[in-house]
């Protein structure tokens, strides 16, 4: 049985009953805590490392707002590709609906940036100030040189991590190496400096101070998650039928003889909760699905020689109807989730196909509006067009331009143009037609632009030719 002093017990009760009391999460180990640690390392290795990865002589992932180009490995996106941004937002929404309907708030518990950075900051806090009882005691103690030193060191490390996080964030919009060089030479731009400080201080404030308040009161996901839940959604569930009535007892005592359930009312599930709730009160808005209470309760059950799973990942229907694990899995494939999954897979497949077959050439043609037509020195009828070429690949390309639609129609001047990789070029094209080749008025014509080295890269653009 877990014993606590009366003074310690008063502190625990205050922490539970006072919603404004500071939460001091207790350290815990176990299967789910190991998963959380793994996801912290994985997400941060991707975030901090990806901006340093070289690719084709540049940064692998770079959102160059100044040149209006987004580089994602071999993919180069331009302002004309904003449709993919809309598709990405739609896929994110579908994934949110699907994942929440099936698995609840696992995103919040394991990979949400707020959770991840709060976990990192808590590691630092525990390393410097000690585990839960020592942190409570330190905060309650009067000011002293030792307390000031610990607090100063903790906040200094927090600020360093936060500023490096802000720097990394900006490094996805300004090449990281250039950004660091500009800082070293004191030539960093005002906007880069602003966003480094803004994002860094936001990380410092949210992970260091707001913590659970972000999940409780600010994050919109917490406010509407219950709309996406149903009785077959995976949640952190307390088995009240097995656990009640709660109460302390000697380790070797038979709880059934004393009329007690398996819950010994030790309060450890509350102490380890990063949002400070009591999961035994049922599903609550503040629960982020991190499973810290599962690891804690399983350890207590092991010490008491009771079966694990008093608190576990389950569903409301499974707890009430004693479903087995295969039954829980089967009920996850219900109509609602299958519709979400089908929509997500179809849209993902179409998007992947679109990106895989995406033409690395974009063409825009516009007729000069000031003069509909004019007669050239050789008697031919001329129309002038403005052509905008975008080489969406990262290699230099040479394009051949052809025009068709009227008998004898031809380009005046060079019919090939070279465009550097990932660049745009504007051309003024003069198109000629012999007099009498077509009646007066507007006539449809077609420009065909072909990669000289890759005939499969071919774009046709329609336009109109005016005859007098």
Secondary structure, 3 states (H helix, E strand, C coil): CCCCCHHHHHHHHHHHHCCCCCCCCCCCCCHHHHHHHHHHHHHHHHHHHHCCCEECCEECEEEECCCCEEEECCEEEEHHHHHHHHHHHHHHHHHHHHHHHHHCCHHHHHCCHHHHHHHHHHHHHHHHHCCHHHHHHHHHCCCCHHHHHHHHHHHHHHHHHHHHHHHHHHCCCCCHHHHHHHHHCCCCCHHHHHHHHHHHHHHHHHHHHHCHHHHHHHCHHHHHHHHHCCCCCCEEEECHHHHCCCCCCCCCCCCCCCCCCCCCCCCHHHHCCCCCCCHHHCCCCCCCCCCHHHHHHHHHHHHHCCCCCCEEEECHHHHHHCCCHHHHHHHHCCHHHHHHHHHHHHHHHHHHHHHHCCCCEEEEEEECCCCCCEECCCCCEEEEEEEEEEECCCCCEEEEEEEECCCCCEEECCCEEEECCCEEEEEEEEEEECCCCCCCEEEEEEEEEEECCEEEEEEEEEEEEEEC
